Every structure is written in structure tokens, then in C-alpha cells.
Amino acid sequence: MGETITFWVLAVVSVAAALGLVLSRKAVYCALMLGVVMGSLAVLYAVQEAPFLAAVQIIVYTGAVMMLFLFVLMLVGVDSTDSLVETIKGQRFWAIVAGLGFAALLALAIGNVAFVRPTGLGGATSQYGGNVQGLAQLIFTRHVFAFEVASALLITAALAAMVLAHRERAKAKPTQKDLARARFAGPHPTPLPGPGVYARHNANDMPALLPDGTVSELSVNRIIARHDVQEGTLPEDPRLAEAIRQAVEVEEESK
């Protein structure tokens, strides 16, 4: 009873995710829907007492192939527009032929399930001595060509990702000497403030600003602030000048 309920629940989820994968125009959504389909298949394998297939589905497909798709999306970019210009002649014809061939294979698979009595997992693996041994026997003897074709497709996908992500450099790569000259010629010859610090200067005499725009009291140097007040060399920004005055007043009151 539990196996039947699990099957029907995951069947609805996987079919809905597959439809979302096909119909969605966002590449990121397609990748997420593909992950849902792969996870549902792994649970179905586990319910059908096929732990090796369930583990392979999670480790290889969801963990490796899915990561390959995500790397392609990160390299190519999710904001890139789809080109409607056909650069390969006859691709629509061959796409239709491939679709008809897939439909024929799907019809054969459904007919095999509907009209042939199922053997069961125990009967299918008893002649090989176990689930893993049976899979190894079928993969490396009967289905070795399909296995090699699948591995070639994965390598081709990785090479295609590198080709799509490659960009021709419009100008020469700047050297360290060019970068140093550009820094000293620009408005900030010194290094900029570190990450997470909202400041306009990388110096102790300039207080830092918090994300809301107020001055951070902890960033005010008391010694430099007292010197700026005495010499009258306060910053032009009224917020920074007021923060320095308040820091000096607080220090004098504490004494």
C-alpha cells in the first residue's frame, strides 16, 4: 500500500516537473525542474528495491550531470537572449525525426510493460547473483555501445560548455605595469577600503559610514579627532565633522 501511494505521488510530481522543464523559458527554472525529476526517480528506484540505481541517480545524475548543467548556465549566462536564426541547416527536420523516433521508443516501452508479464527484481537478478552484478553484466556486454555513447555525450557537453563560454579578447590583456600606471593616473592611487567597509578613504582620519549613512563612532580615531578639532582641519562633509566633534566631546567628558 505504501509503495503504491509513493508511486502515484511521485508520478504526479515528476510528470509535472517534466512538463515544467519542457515548457519553461527560463534556463534556471529548467535546471531546478530537472533536479526534481531526478530526485523523484531516485526515490522510485529505492522503493522498487534497487538501492544501487537510487544511489547512482543521486550521485551521478543529480550530483554530477546536474552540476554540469549549472556550470553551463553560469558560464554562458542566464540573461543571454535566445537567437531565432538557424545557423545549422536542416536542424528542424532532424529534430522532428528525432522526436518521432523517441515517440516510437516510448510506445514500445509502454507496450512492453502493458502486454508482457513483469519478471520482478528477484527473478531478473537471480541469474546474475545480485543487483550490482546484473547491472554490470548488462552494461558491459549487452548495452556497452549505449553506455559508451552516453559517456561521449557527456564529454561533448563539457566541451560545448567551454566553447560557448570562450570569448575572443578584444584587446591585449593588461600587464602588471599597465595596471600600476592606471592606478597612479586615476583618482585613487592608494588601495581602496576593504570589503564590507563603506568609506571614501582608506585612512584613519576619515570615519567610516554605516549602511544607513550614519557615521560609525567606533571608526573615529580619538587622537586624530582631537588634533583636527584643535587645528581646525575638519573634513568638509558636515556629518564627518560633527562625528569628530562629538567624539572629542565624549572623550573630554569621560575625563
C-alpha positions in Angstrom: 0.0 0.0 0.0 2.8 2.4 0.9 4.6 1.6 -2.3 1.5 2.4 -4.4 0.9 5.7 -2.6 4.6 6.7 -3.1 4.4 5.8 -6.8 1.3 7.8 -7.5 2.5 10.8 -5.5 6.0 10.9 -7.1 4.5 10.1 -10.6 2.4 13.3 -10.4 5.3 15.3 -9.1 7.8 14.0 -11.7 5.4 14.4 -14.6 4.5 18.0 -13.5 8.2 18.8 -13.1 9.0 17.3 -16.6 6.3 19.4 -18.1 7.7 22.5 -16.4 11.1 21.5 -17.7 9.9 21.4 -21.3 7.6 24.5 -21.1 9.7 26.9 -19.0 11.6 29.5 -20.9 14.0 30.2 -18.0 17.1 28.1 -18.0 17.4 28.2 -14.2 13.8 27.0 -13.8 14.5 24.2 -16.2 17.5 23.1 -14.2 15.5 23.1 -11.0 12.7 21.1 -12.6 15.3 18.6 -13.8 16.6 18.2 -10.3 13.0 17.5 -9.1 12.6 14.8 -11.8 15.9 13.2 -10.9 15.1 13.2 -7.2 11.7 11.6 -7.8 13.3 8.8 -9.9 15.8 8.1 -7.2 13.1 7.6 -4.6 11.2 5.4 -7.0 14.3 3.2 -7.5 14.7 2.9 -3.8 11.0 1.9 -3.3 11.5 -0.7 -6.0 14.3 -2.3 -4.0 17.0 -1.1 -6.4 19.4 0.8 -4.0 22.3 0.8 -6.5 20.3 2.6 -9.1 18.9 5.0 -6.4 22.5 5.9 -5.3 23.7 6.3 -8.9 20.8 8.5 -9.7 21.7 10.8 -6.8 25.5 10.7 -7.1 25.9 10.6 -10.8 22.9 12.4 -12.3 21.8 14.8 -9.6 25.3 15.4 -8.3 27.4 15.3 -11.5 25.3 15.9 -14.5 23.1 18.4 -12.8 26.2 20.3 -11.7 27.4 20.3 -15.3 24.2 21.9 -16.4 24.6 24.6 -13.6 28.2 25.2 -14.7 27.0 25.7 -18.3 24.4 28.2 -17.1 27.0 30.1 -15.0 29.5 30.2 -17.9 27.0 31.1 -20.6 24.8 33.4 -18.5 21.1 33.2 -17.7 20.4 36.7 -19.2 21.6 35.8 -22.7 18.9 36.1 -25.3 18.0 33.1 -27.5 18.8 33.6 -31.1 16.0 32.6 -33.5 18.3 32.5 -36.5 19.0 28.9 -37.7 22.8 28.6 -38.1 22.6 24.8 -38.9 20.7 23.9 -42.0 18.1 21.2 -41.6 18.1 21.1 -37.8 14.3 21.4 -37.6 13.9 18.3 -39.9 16.3 16.2 -37.9 14.6 17.4 -34.7 11.3 16.2 -36.0 12.9 12.9 -37.0 14.4 12.5 -33.5 11.1 13.3 -31.9 9.3 10.7 -33.9 12.0 8.1 -33.0 11.7 9.0 -29.4 7.9 8.6 -29.6 8.3 5.2 -31.2 10.7 4.1 -28.4 8.2 5.3 -25.8 5.4 3.4 -27.4 7.5 0.2 -27.5 8.3 0.7 -23.8 4.7 1.2 -22.8 3.6 -1.8 -24.9 6.3 -4.0 -23.3 5.1 -3.0 -19.8 1.4 -3.4 -20.7 1.5 -6.7 -22.6 4.4 -8.6 -21.1 4.2 -10.1 -17.7 6.7 -8.5 -15.4 9.6 -10.7 -14.1 10.3 -8.8 -10.9 13.5 -7.7 -9.4 14.3 -11.0 -7.8 13.8 -13.0 -10.9 15.8 -10.6 -13.0 18.8 -10.5 -10.7 18.8 -14.2 -9.6 20.6 -15.4 -12.7 23.4 -12.9 -12.2 23.8 -13.3 -8.4 22.7 -9.9 -7.4 21.6 -6.4 -8.4 25.0 -4.9 -8.9 26.4 -7.9 -10.7 23.4 -8.0 -13.1 23.8 -4.3 -13.9 27.5 -4.8 -14.6 26.7 -7.7 -16.8 24.2 -5.8 -18.9 26.1 -2.5 -19.1 29.4 -4.0 -20.2 28.0 -6.7 -22.5 24.6 -6.1 -24.0 24.4 -2.3 -23.6 28.1 -1.4 -23.8 27.6 0.6 -27.0 24.8 2.8 -25.4 27.0 3.2 -22.3 29.9 4.5 -24.4 27.6 6.8 -26.4 26.3 8.3 -23.2 29.8 8.9 -21.9 30.7 10.5 -25.2 27.7 12.8 -25.0 28.7 14.0 -21.5 32.3 14.8 -22.8 30.7 16.6 -25.7 28.5 18.6 -23.4 31.6 19.6 -21.3 33.5 20.7 -24.5 30.4 22.5 -25.8 30.2 24.5 -22.5 33.9 25.6 -22.9 33.3 26.6 -26.5 30.2 28.6 -25.6 31.9 30.3 -22.7 35.0 31.2 -24.7 35.2 34.9 -25.7 37.8 36.4 -28.0 39.8 39.1 -26.3 39.1 42.4 -28.0 42.3 44.0 -26.7 45.5 42.8 -25.1 45.5 41.7 -21.5 46.9 44.5 -19.3 50.2 43.7 -17.6 51.1 44.5 -14.0 53.0 47.6 -15.3 49.9 48.8 -17.1 47.7 48.3 -14.0 50.2 50.2 -11.8 50.3 53.1 -14.2 46.5 53.2 -14.4 46.2 53.2 -10.6 48.5 56.2 -10.1 46.9 58.1 -13.0 43.4 57.6 -11.5 41.7 59.3 -8.6 42.7 56.5 -6.1 46.4 55.8 -6.3 46.2 54.1 -2.9 44.3 50.8 -2.3 40.6 51.2 -1.8 38.9 50.3 1.5 38.5 46.6 2.3 35.3 44.7 1.6 32.4 45.5 4.0 33.7 49.0 4.7 31.6 51.8 3.4 34.1 54.6 3.2 35.5 57.1 0.7 39.1 57.0 2.1 41.3 54.3 3.3 42.8 56.3 6.2 42.4 56.6 9.9 41.5 60.3 9.8 38.2 59.6 7.9 35.4 57.8 9.8 33.6 55.0 8.1 29.9 55.1 7.3 27.3 52.5 8.3 24.9 51.1 5.7 22.2 53.6 6.7 24.6 56.5 6.0 25.3 57.4 9.6 28.9 57.7 10.9 30.3 54.7 12.8 31.5 56.0 16.2 33.9 53.1 16.6 35.8 54.2 13.4 36.7 57.6 14.8 40.3 57.8 15.9 40.3 59.9 19.2 43.9 61.2 18.9 43.5 62.3 15.2 40.0 63.7 16.0 41.4 65.9 18.9 44.2 67.1 16.6 41.7 68.0 13.8 39.5 70.0 16.3 42.4 71.9 17.7 43.9 72.7 14.3 40.6 73.3 12.6 41.3 70.7 9.8 37.9 69.1 9.9 36.5 67.3 6.9 34.3 69.3 4.5 31.4 66.8 4.9 29.3 68.1 7.8 28.4 64.6 9.0 32.0 63.5 9.4 32.9 66.9 11.0 30.1 66.6 13.5 31.0 63.0 14.3 34.6 64.0 15.0 33.5 66.9 17.3 31.2 64.5 19.2 33.9 62.0 19.7 36.2 64.7 21.2 33.4 66.0 23.5 32.7 62.4 24.7 36.4 61.8 25.4 36.7 65.1 27.4 33.5 64.4 29.4 34.9 60.9 30.3 38.0 62.5 31.7 
